[in-house]
């Protein structure tokens, strides 16, 4: 694997080139409502830190009219920010409200699909946090539901609204690096802790509903809130958390629906009775055109706040082609030769969807009814490539994948992982 030196990175261009900055400035900004009649009613479901951040961003374009969470403490904290909003504990009550036009789903990952399905079926547009799904089967259902209901669904993979990532993807799409040979993705490592002890369920928390479709287990404080993502039951660790960002950028740049082959393995054993999602791992995807996409964990910019790992590596995406490489991460784009970035693309070049405000793009599409930059199909594909990696890591063997059929090729054992049994009553019938 090629690791660019720190000195090499310092020598490379690290800011947006003038020609692309000028183009971005010429792109119209999302318009905020001019009158109350132009203001959609917004409901927030999932009132944690990410949910409050999403709601604050959304409030530029609409009015927060309802809040929902199974944790009373989170609900009370969020209600202090929007005291006029109604508060409920059951998300299905939100779907009955006529004053709700838009639903923001910022729940834990395993609730994303049921909440989004319920919202679209109730005639509401949805901004859903990433990863969009818990399983690949869920993604197929969401894509079908969006097509049937014609609702707007934006996935919170906001790097599609980041100028650096769009520039990198346009340059790759237009052959600036020549034929792409390989892509390297570094994701922050997860947490490896435990064992944990069961505890009494807090009075403020509806633990049964929080678990939803997942297996019923004793309450453990580390299963909820921020650390829920380090359990296979509720998420996929950083493979699906950060992977839904960086691996999505790979798909956007290459223009692929998904790989045709994937292999993976964990690099450390998890602690018994502790977090279950692999904290350190290696995954390799192969696409139909032969491009190899490696995805591995790094201790850079992980939950512990490290900026780089011992090798000087940040998390991010590196595209390597016959004519050089481009590395992109949040706040930075660099290349093996600064001219790869500085040279303007011709007027005839392929341009990707232009969005410079992810939440703003969503509300623009709520008005116009055009697809947003990260619609249901994008969210499904981004989550799928992450789920494939997680499945490969858990099975520790090579798998063949059909991205058109969304199934493993001649592999009944692997196809069992496409969906999970839903614990009653929190099944699709519940919505």
Number of C-alpha atoms within 10 A of each C-alpha: 6 8 10 15 12 12 8 12 16 11 14 20 20 18 15 18 19 13 13 19 14 11 9 15 10 9 11 10 14 18 12 15 14 9 7 9 7 12 16 21 19 26 29 29 28 26 28 21 14 14 20 21 13 21 27 14 15 23 17 16 23 20 21 25 22 24 26 27 25 22 21 19 15 18 21 16 13 24 19 10 12 17 13 11 19 14 21 17 19 14 22 16 12 25 22 11 14 11 15 23 22 28 27 28 31 27 24 23 23 23 23 22 22 22 22 25 22 20 27 23 17 20 17 23 27 30 25 29 23 28 31 32 29 27 23 23 17 21 24 17 17 23 18 15 18 21 13 11 15 16 24 26 31 31 28 26 26 19 22 26 21 17 22 24 25 24 21 26 24 20 22 24 21 16 14 21 21 16 15 22 16 20 23 24 25 24 29 29 24 27 23 18 16 14 11 15 12 11 10 9 14 12 10 12 16 16 18 17 16 17 21 19 22 21 14 11 10 14 17 14 16 19 19 17 13 12 17 21 27 27 19 17 19 23 24 29 26 25 37 29 21 24 30 28 25 30 29 25 24 24 18 22 21 19 12 14 20 24 24 19 21 24 22 25 22 21 14 11 11 19 13 11 11 19 25 21 26 27 25 25 22 20 24 21 26 19 18 11 12 13 18 19 22 22 25 22 24 25 24 23 18 21 11 12 10 14 13 16 15 10 13 12 18 23 27 25 27 26 24 23 19 13 14 16 23 26 26 25 19 14 12 15 25 25 25 20 17 16 12 20 26 15 13 14 16 8 7 7 13 12 15 15 13 17 25 21 18 25 25 21 21 30 28 19 20 22 11 11 13 13 18 25 23 26 22 28 20 22 28 29 24 32 28 32 25 29 25 29 28 28 22 23 24 15 16 15 12 16 21 18 24 14 18 9 8 18 19 21 15 11 12 10 9 18 15 11 16 18 12 15 9 13 13 13 11 17 14 13 8 10 15
